[in-house]
Amino acid sequence: MASLLYVCVRPEMGAADAEHASFRRALGADVVDRLDLLDERLDPDRLERYRGVVVGGSPFNVSDPSKSSAQLRVEADLERIAGAAMEARIAAFFTCFSIGVLTRMLGGEVANDTPESASATVIQTTDAGAADPVFGPSAPALTVFTAHKESAVEVPEGAVLLAMNDVCPVQAYRVGTHLYAAQFHPEPTPRDFADRMTFYRTTGYFDPEEFDLVQGQVLAASVTEGAALLRRFAERFAA
């Protein structure tokens, strides 16, 4: 039985398939089961079979003024996963869009005034991050891939800020002992991220006329610590 579950919230199946492979490689696990929330509702009984859950990215935004029924259903299921992790029944690592869902769930504010385009970005760990078992070995700073239009205005009540930078003040936080949330994408290699860009060429994460330039910068980046975070998450909670 697999002890890890990848939760997909991407409508683009090509990007989702590649993201699943990226998470499997970064987690260091031969088997990482997959649940596509756009196609299948969350089954709480199935969730309880896993020790660790990772949630991938999505073009959805919590701050979207108009949402489809599918997006609303996905957000509700992500809140259920977060609830299980806050109760330490499972461990979860939320990324990208899902940190917004969690922030709102905790009563925090999500806004679109600190976006980051598709790029490799340096983030700094806080004192709490340096002491954290997952983030600590990467202190005091790590380079990760970002691409988002919204983010948390400040760390929500009940959460511990783990990482930040000047552009986006809330890059990662922890709730309790079993729930991590990151604004950035920890799983892709430069090649993975460059390939993912092709699915989102005209969706506002970078200037489409500068695609070749941005992709070249991504491919030239040295990014390894995001995967190291996921490996430590898997070793701590799902080994």
ZADO-1210 file (C-alpha; in nm, 4 decimals, padded with zeros to 6 digits):
<atoms>
<atom x="00.0000" y="00.0000" z="00.0000" code="MET" pos="1"/>
<atom x="00.1331" y="00.3457" z="-00.0926" code="ALA" pos="2"/>
<atom x="00.1809" y="00.5790" z="00.2043" code="SER" pos="3"/>
<atom x="00.1795" y="00.8982" z="-00.0049" code="LEU" pos="4"/>
<atom x="-00.0978" y="01.0606" z="-00.2050" code="LEU" pos="5"/>
<atom x="-00.0636" y="01.3328" z="-00.4691" code="TYR" pos="6"/>
<atom x="-00.3761" y="01.5472" z="-00.4909" code="VAL" pos="7"/>
<atom x="-00.4212" y="01.7040" z="-00.8333" code="CYS" pos="8"/>
<atom x="-00.6130" y="02.0299" z="-00.8752" code="VAL" pos="9"/>
<atom x="-00.5042" y="02.1144" z="-01.2305" code="ARG" pos="10"/>
<atom x="-00.7538" y="02.1050" z="-01.5191" code="PRO" pos="11"/>
<atom x="-00.4691" y="02.0581" z="-01.7719" code="GLU" pos="12"/>
<atom x="-00.4010" y="01.6846" z="-01.7749" code="MET" pos="13"/>
<atom x="-00.0647" y="01.7108" z="-01.9473" code="GLY" pos="14"/>
<atom x="00.0589" y="01.9474" z="-01.6794" code="ALA" pos="15"/>
<atom x="-00.0979" y="01.7326" z="-01.4078" code="ALA" pos="16"/>
<atom x="00.0691" y="01.4134" z="-01.5339" code="ASP" pos="17"/>
<atom x="00.4065" y="01.5863" z="-01.5364" code="ALA" pos="18"/>
<atom x="00.3490" y="01.7353" z="-01.1924" code="GLU" pos="19"/>
<atom x="00.2667" y="01.3916" z="-01.0526" code="HIS" pos="20"/>
<atom x="00.5953" y="01.2609" z="-01.1886" code="ALA" pos="21"/>
<atom x="00.7806" y="01.5608" z="-01.0418" code="SER" pos="22"/>
<atom x="00.6354" y="01.4995" z="-00.6965" code="PHE" pos="23"/>
<atom x="00.7160" y="01.1288" z="-00.7112" code="ARG" pos="24"/>
<atom x="01.0781" y="01.2059" z="-00.7964" code="ARG" pos="25"/>
<atom x="01.1128" y="01.4817" z="-00.5367" code="ALA" pos="26"/>
<atom x="00.9541" y="01.2741" z="-00.2605" code="LEU" pos="27"/>
<atom x="01.1887" y="00.9870" z="-00.3368" code="GLY" pos="28"/>
<atom x="00.9048" y="00.7364" z="-00.3546" code="ALA" pos="29"/>
<atom x="00.8486" y="00.4718" z="-00.6192" code="ASP" pos="30"/>
<atom x="00.4735" y="00.4826" z="-00.5633" code="VAL" pos="31"/>
<atom x="00.2739" y="00.7994" z="-00.5008" code="VAL" pos="32"/>
<atom x="-00.0981" y="00.7456" z="-00.5556" code="ASP" pos="33"/>
<atom x="-00.3029" y="01.0135" z="-00.7298" code="ARG" pos="34"/>
<atom x="-00.6404" y="01.1730" z="-00.6664" code="LEU" pos="35"/>
<atom x="-00.7779" y="01.4210" z="-00.9229" code="ASP" pos="36"/>
<atom x="-01.0222" y="01.6401" z="-00.7330" code="LEU" pos="37"/>
<atom x="-01.1657" y="01.7831" z="-01.0535" code="LEU" pos="38"/>
<atom x="-01.2812" y="01.4345" z="-01.1524" code="ASP" pos="39"/>
<atom x="-01.3417" y="01.2653" z="-00.8187" code="GLU" pos="40"/>
<atom x="-01.4733" y="01.3807" z="-00.4816" code="ARG" pos="41"/>
<atom x="-01.2595" y="01.3304" z="-00.1762" code="LEU" pos="42"/>
<atom x="-01.3406" y="01.0064" z="00.0035" code="ASP" pos="43"/>
<atom x="-01.2501" y="01.0515" z="00.3735" code="PRO" pos="44"/>
<atom x="-01.2083" y="00.6766" z="00.4163" code="ASP" pos="45"/>
<atom x="-00.9568" y="00.6664" z="00.1314" code="ARG" pos="46"/>
<atom x="-00.7693" y="00.9645" z="00.2736" code="LEU" pos="47"/>
<atom x="-00.7174" y="00.7845" z="00.6020" code="GLU" pos="48"/>
<atom x="-00.5188" y="00.5130" z="00.4216" code="ARG" pos="49"/>
<atom x="-00.2275" y="00.7539" z="00.3642" code="TYR" pos="50"/>
<atom x="00.0289" y="00.8992" z="00.5981" code="ARG" pos="51"/>
<atom x="00.1311" y="01.1909" z="00.3773" code="GLY" pos="52"/>
<atom x="-00.0540" y="01.4035" z="00.1215" code="VAL" pos="53"/>
<atom x="00.0962" y="01.6564" z="-00.1204" code="VAL" pos="54"/>
<atom x="-00.1243" y="01.9041" z="-00.3072" code="VAL" pos="55"/>
<atom x="-00.0102" y="02.0348" z="-00.6434" code="GLY" pos="56"/>
<atom x="-00.0600" y="02.3714" z="-00.8072" code="GLY" pos="57"/>
<atom x="-00.3501" y="02.5107" z="-01.0058" code="SER" pos="58"/>
<atom x="-00.4477" y="02.8090" z="-01.2225" code="PRO" pos="59"/>
<atom x="-00.7395" y="02.8617" z="-00.9818" code="PHE" pos="60"/>
<atom x="-00.7252" y="03.1581" z="-00.7442" code="ASN" pos="61"/>
<atom x="-00.9048" y="03.1883" z="-00.4120" code="VAL" pos="62"/>
<atom x="-00.9683" y="03.5542" z="-00.4952" code="SER" pos="63"/>
<atom x="-01.1394" y="03.4748" z="-00.8285" code="ASP" pos="64"/>
<atom x="-01.4580" y="03.6874" z="-00.8395" code="PRO" pos="65"/>
<atom x="-01.6488" y="03.4126" z="-01.0192" code="SER" pos="66"/>
<atom x="-01.5954" y="03.0424" z="-00.9535" code="LYS" pos="67"/>
<atom x="-01.7222" y="02.7309" z="-01.1242" code="SER" pos="68"/>
<atom x="-01.8971" y="02.4590" z="-00.9280" code="SER" pos="69"/>
<atom x="-01.5882" y="02.2439" z="-00.9843" code="ALA" pos="70"/>
<atom x="-01.3587" y="02.5006" z="-00.8233" code="GLN" pos="71"/>
<atom x="-01.5907" y="02.5427" z="-00.5255" code="LEU" pos="72"/>
<atom x="-01.5986" y="02.1653" z="-00.4808" code="ARG" pos="73"/>
<atom x="-01.2178" y="02.1464" z="-00.4994" code="VAL" pos="74"/>
<atom x="-01.1783" y="02.4199" z="-00.2385" code="GLU" pos="75"/>
<atom x="-01.4168" y="02.2412" z="-00.0021" code="ALA" pos="76"/>
<atom x="-01.2261" y="01.9128" z="-00.0377" code="ASP" pos="77"/>
<atom x="-00.8931" y="02.0869" z="00.0230" code="LEU" pos="78"/>
<atom x="-01.0353" y="02.2274" z="00.3458" code="GLU" pos="79"/>
<atom x="-01.1264" y="01.8726" z="00.4503" code="ARG" pos="80"/>
<atom x="-00.7702" y="01.7591" z="00.3860" code="ILE" pos="81"/>
<atom x="-00.6389" y="02.0540" z="00.5864" code="ALA" pos="82"/>
<atom x="-00.8726" y="01.9685" z="00.8732" code="GLY" pos="83"/>
<atom x="-00.7428" y="01.6121" z="00.8876" code="ALA" pos="84"/>
<atom x="-00.3835" y="01.7370" z="00.8914" code="ALA" pos="85"/>
<atom x="-00.4532" y="01.9938" z="01.1641" code="MET" pos="86"/>
<atom x="-00.5885" y="01.7060" z="01.3722" code="GLU" pos="87"/>
<atom x="-00.2652" y="01.5142" z="01.2912" code="ALA" pos="88"/>
<atom x="-00.4587" y="01.2248" z="01.1370" code="ARG" pos="89"/>
<atom x="-00.2442" y="01.2691" z="00.8273" code="ILE" pos="90"/>
<atom x="00.0430" y="01.4959" z="00.7239" code="ALA" pos="91"/>
<atom x="-00.0074" y="01.7357" z="00.4329" code="ALA" pos="92"/>
<atom x="00.2061" y="01.9672" z="00.2236" code="PHE" pos="93"/>
<atom x="-00.0034" y="02.2278" z="00.0388" code="PHE" pos="94"/>
<atom x="00.1493" y="02.4282" z="-00.2486" code="THR" pos="95"/>
<atom x="00.0549" y="02.7217" z="-00.4721" code="CYS" pos="96"/>
<atom x="-00.3246" y="02.7737" z="-00.4938" code="PHE" pos="97"/>
<atom x="-00.3958" y="02.5541" z="-00.1914" code="SER" pos="98"/>
<atom x="-00.2053" y="02.7822" z="00.0499" code="ILE" pos="99"/>
<atom x="-00.4677" y="03.0412" z="-00.0397" code="GLY" pos="100"/>
<atom x="-00.7471" y="02.7991" z="00.0441" code="VAL" pos="101"/>
<atom x="-00.5843" y="02.7257" z="00.3791" code="LEU" pos="102"/>
<atom x="-00.5186" y="03.0932" z="00.4538" code="THR" pos="103"/>
<atom x="-00.8841" y="03.1794" z="00.3955" code="ARG" pos="104"/>
<atom x="-00.9923" y="02.8780" z="00.6031" code="MET" pos="105"/>
<atom x="-00.7853" y="03.0108" z="00.8943" code="LEU" pos="106"/>
<atom x="-00.9462" y="03.3523" z="00.8657" code="GLY" pos="107"/>
<atom x="-00.6558" y="03.5185" z="00.6834" code="GLY" pos="108"/>
<atom x="-00.6678" y="03.7518" z="00.3858" code="GLU" pos="109"/>
<atom x="-00.5594" y="03.6561" z="00.0339" code="VAL" pos="110"/>
<atom x="-00.4837" y="03.9399" z="-00.2091" code="ALA" pos="111"/>
<atom x="-00.3254" y="03.9907" z="-00.5501" code="ASN" pos="112"/>
<atom x="-00.0828" y="04.2732" z="-00.4688" code="ASP" pos="113"/>
<atom x="00.2315" y="04.0571" z="-00.4257" code="THR" pos="114"/>
<atom x="00.2423" y="03.8362" z="-00.7380" code="PRO" pos="115"/>
<atom x="00.5565" y="03.6612" z="-00.8601" code="GLU" pos="116"/>
<atom x="00.6107" y="03.5717" z="-01.2237" code="SER" pos="117"/>
<atom x="00.7446" y="03.2370" z="-01.3381" code="ALA" pos="118"/>
<atom x="01.1019" y="03.2396" z="-01.2138" code="SER" pos="119"/>
<atom x="01.3545" y="03.1037" z="-00.9682" code="ALA" pos="120"/>
<atom x="01.3344" y="03.3042" z="-00.6452" code="THR" pos="121"/>
<atom x="01.5444" y="03.3186" z="-00.3293" code="VAL" pos="122"/>
<atom x="01.3467" y="03.2935" z="-00.0055" code="ILE" pos="123"/>
<atom x="01.4714" y="03.3265" z="00.3521" code="GLN" pos="124"/>
<atom x="01.3772" y="03.1057" z="00.6445" code="THR" pos="125"/>
<atom x="01.2573" y="03.2619" z="00.9682" code="THR" pos="126"/>
<atom x="01.3917" y="03.1605" z="01.3079" code="ASP" pos="127"/>
<atom x="01.0978" y="02.9195" z="01.3316" code="ALA" pos="128"/>
<atom x="01.1820" y="02.7865" z="00.9864" code="GLY" pos="129"/>
<atom x="01.5427" y="02.7283" z="01.0873" code="ALA" pos="130"/>
<atom x="01.4175" y="02.5215" z="01.3809" code="ALA" pos="131"/>
<atom x="01.1618" y="02.3271" z="01.1775" code="ASP" pos="132"/>
<atom x="01.2490" y="01.9633" z="01.0922" code="PRO" pos="133"/>
<atom x="01.1464" y="02.0017" z="00.7279" code="VAL" pos="134"/>
<atom x="01.2695" y="02.3555" z="00.6512" code="PHE" pos="135"/>
<atom x="01.5556" y="02.3812" z="00.9014" code="GLY" pos="136"/>
<atom x="01.8260" y="02.1953" z="00.7057" code="PRO" pos="137"/>
<atom x="01.7702" y="02.4391" z="00.4152" code="SER" pos="138"/>
<atom x="01.8230" y="02.7492" z="00.6314" code="ALA" pos="139"/>
<atom x="01.9028" y="03.0336" z="00.6039" code="PRO" pos="140"/>
<atom x="01.7898" y="03.0638" z="00.2394" code="ALA" pos="141"/>
<atom x="01.6846" y="02.8500" z="-00.0535" code="LEU" pos="142"/>
<atom x="01.6040" y="02.8999" z="-00.4206" code="THR" pos="143"/>
<atom x="01.2665" y="02.7762" z="-00.5427" code="VAL" pos="144"/>
<atom x="01.0322" y="02.8240" z="-00.8375" code="PHE" pos="145"/>
<atom x="00.7414" y="03.0648" z="-00.8094" code="THR" pos="146"/>
<atom x="00.4507" y="03.1587" z="-01.0347" code="ALA" pos="147"/>
<atom x="00.1434" y="03.3022" z="-00.8659" code="HIS" pos="148"/>
<atom x="-00.1045" y="03.5891" z="-00.8911" code="LYS" pos="149"/>
<atom x="-00.2224" y="03.5972" z="-00.5293" code="GLU" pos="150"/>
<atom x="-00.0789" y="03.5301" z="-00.1854" code="SER" pos="151"/>
<atom x="-00.1494" y="03.5670" z="00.1856" code="ALA" pos="152"/>
<atom x="-00.1305" y="03.9247" z="00.3108" code="VAL" pos="153"/>
<atom x="00.0144" y="03.8011" z="00.6391" code="GLU" pos="154"/>
<atom x="00.0561" y="03.4705" z="00.8152" code="VAL" pos="155"/>
<atom x="-00.2885" y="03.3650" z="00.9426" code="PRO" pos="156"/>
<atom x="-00.3691" y="03.3234" z="01.3088" code="GLU" pos="157"/>
<atom x="-00.2580" y="02.9881" z="01.4424" code="GLY" pos="158"/>
<atom x="00.0136" y="02.9408" z="01.1799" code="ALA" pos="159"/>
<atom x="00.3921" y="02.9690" z="01.2183" code="VAL" pos="160"/>
<atom x="00.5769" y="03.1572" z="00.9438" code="LEU" pos="161"/>
<atom x="00.8628" y="02.9476" z="00.8063" code="LEU" pos="162"/>
<atom x="00.9864" y="03.1385" z="00.5005" code="ALA" pos="163"/>
<atom x="00.9496" y="03.4766" z="00.3296" code="MET" pos="164"/>
<atom x="01.1121" y="03.7191" z="00.0878" code="ASN" pos="165"/>
<atom x="01.0850" y="04.0889" z="00.0062" code="ASP" pos="166"/>
<atom x="00.8359" y="04.0382" z="-00.2769" code="VAL" pos="167"/>
<atom x="00.6028" y="03.7912" z="-00.1074" code="CYS" pos="168"/>
<atom x="00.6014" y="03.8118" z="00.2749" code="PRO" pos="169"/>
<atom x="00.4348" y="03.4728" z="00.3271" code="VAL" pos="170"/>
<atom x="00.6217" y="03.2043" z="00.1348" code="GLN" pos="171"/>
<atom x="00.5588" y="02.9141" z="00.3717" code="ALA" pos="172"/>
<atom x="00.4033" y="02.8372" z="00.7072" code="TYR" pos="173"/>
<atom x="00.3138" y="02.5433" z="00.9307" code="ARG" pos="174"/>
<atom x="-00.0060" y="02.4767" z="01.1213" code="VAL" pos="175"/>
<atom x="00.0385" y="02.2452" z="01.4157" code="GLY" pos="176"/>
<atom x="00.2899" y="01.9699" z="01.3511" code="THR" pos="177"/>
<atom x="00.1481" y="01.7977" z="01.0421" code="HIS" pos="178"/>
<atom x="00.0345" y="02.0685" z="00.7994" code="LEU" pos="179"/>
<atom x="00.2756" y="02.2638" z="00.5782" code="TYR" pos="180"/>
<atom x="00.1807" y="02.5218" z="00.3174" code="ALA" pos="181"/>
<atom x="00.4050" y="02.6868" z="00.0584" code="ALA" pos="182"/>
<atom x="00.3288" y="02.9602" z="-00.1932" code="GLN" pos="183"/>
<atom x="00.6100" y="02.8317" z="-00.4161" code="PHE" pos="184"/>
<atom x="00.6437" y="02.5088" z="-00.6142" code="HIS" pos="185"/>
<atom x="00.8878" y="02.2763" z="-00.4342" code="PRO" pos="186"/>
<atom x="00.8724" y="01.9753" z="-00.6659" code="GLU" pos="187"/>
<atom x="00.9916" y="02.0703" z="-01.0183" code="PRO" pos="188"/>
<atom x="01.3408" y="02.0562" z="-01.1573" code="THR" pos="189"/>
<atom x="01.4344" y="02.3387" z="-01.3967" code="PRO" pos="190"/>
<atom x="01.3419" y="02.1120" z="-01.6890" code="ARG" pos="191"/>
<atom x="01.0085" y="02.0251" z="-01.5285" code="ASP" pos="192"/>
<atom x="00.9231" y="02.3897" z="-01.4690" code="PHE" pos="193"/>
<atom x="01.0315" y="02.4956" z="-01.8176" code="ALA" pos="194"/>
<atom x="00.8087" y="02.2285" z="-01.9707" code="ASP" pos="195"/>
<atom x="00.5163" y="02.3313" z="-01.7471" code="ARG" pos="196"/>
<atom x="00.5416" y="02.6847" z="-01.8829" code="MET" pos="197"/>
<atom x="00.4181" y="02.5642" z="-02.2212" code="THR" pos="198"/>
<atom x="00.0755" y="02.4841" z="-02.0721" code="PHE" pos="199"/>
<atom x="00.0402" y="02.8342" z="-01.9255" code="TYR" pos="200"/>
<atom x="00.1949" y="03.0444" z="-02.1992" code="ARG" pos="201"/>
<atom x="-00.0969" y="03.2886" z="-02.2249" code="THR" pos="202"/>
<atom x="-00.2400" y="03.2760" z="-01.8724" code="THR" pos="203"/>
<atom x="-00.0600" y="03.5716" z="-01.7159" code="GLY" pos="204"/>
<atom x="00.2337" y="03.4166" z="-01.5327" code="TYR" pos="205"/>
<atom x="00.4867" y="03.5767" z="-01.7685" code="PHE" pos="206"/>
<atom x="00.4912" y="03.7853" z="-02.0868" code="ASP" pos="207"/>
<atom x="00.4172" y="03.5365" z="-02.3679" code="PRO" pos="208"/>
<atom x="00.6351" y="03.7382" z="-02.6030" code="GLU" pos="209"/>
<atom x="00.9288" y="03.6701" z="-02.3705" code="GLU" pos="210"/>
<atom x="00.8625" y="03.2964" z="-02.3438" code="PHE" pos="211"/>
<atom x="01.2022" y="03.1896" z="-02.4789" code="ASP" pos="212"/>
<atom x="01.3871" y="03.4340" z="-02.2522" code="LEU" pos="213"/>
<atom x="01.1994" y="03.3318" z="-01.9387" code="VAL" pos="214"/>
<atom x="01.2280" y="02.9616" z="-02.0187" code="GLN" pos="215"/>
<atom x="01.6014" y="03.0016" z="-02.0711" code="GLY" pos="216"/>
<atom x="01.6367" y="03.1694" z="-01.7336" code="GLN" pos="217"/>
<atom x="01.4404" y="02.8866" z="-01.5711" code="VAL" pos="218"/>
<atom x="01.6586" y="02.6217" z="-01.7325" code="LEU" pos="219"/>
<atom x="01.9747" y="02.7995" z="-01.6165" code="ALA" pos="220"/>
<atom x="01.8600" y="02.8184" z="-01.2535" code="ALA" pos="221"/>
<atom x="02.0087" y="02.6021" z="-00.9780" code="SER" pos="222"/>
<atom x="01.7088" y="02.4774" z="-00.7817" code="VAL" pos="223"/>
<atom x="01.7351" y="02.1727" z="-00.5567" code="THR" pos="224"/>
<atom x="01.6177" y="02.2673" z="-00.2072" code="GLU" pos="225"/>
<atom x="01.2465" y="02.2507" z="-00.2873" code="GLY" pos="226"/>
<atom x="01.2798" y="01.8817" z="-00.3577" code="ALA" pos="227"/>
<atom x="01.4874" y="01.8446" z="-00.0410" code="ALA" pos="228"/>
<atom x="01.1943" y="01.9844" z="00.1591" code="LEU" pos="229"/>
<atom x="00.9613" y="01.7242" z="00.0126" code="LEU" pos="230"/>
<atom x="01.2100" y="01.4437" z="00.0716" code="ARG" pos="231"/>
<atom x="01.2367" y="01.5393" z="00.4386" code="ARG" pos="232"/>
<atom x="00.8562" y="01.5657" z="00.4607" code="PHE" pos="233"/>
<atom x="00.8239" y="01.2108" z="00.3242" code="ALA" pos="234"/>
<atom x="01.0984" y="01.0747" z="00.5491" code="GLU" pos="235"/>
<atom x="00.9448" y="01.2328" z="00.8580" code="ARG" pos="236"/>
<atom x="00.5810" y="01.1445" z="00.8027" code="PHE" pos="237"/>
<atom x="00.5551" y="00.8598" z="00.5525" code="ALA" pos="238"/>
<atom x="00.8709" y="00.6524" z="00.5817" code="ALA" pos="239"/>
</atoms>
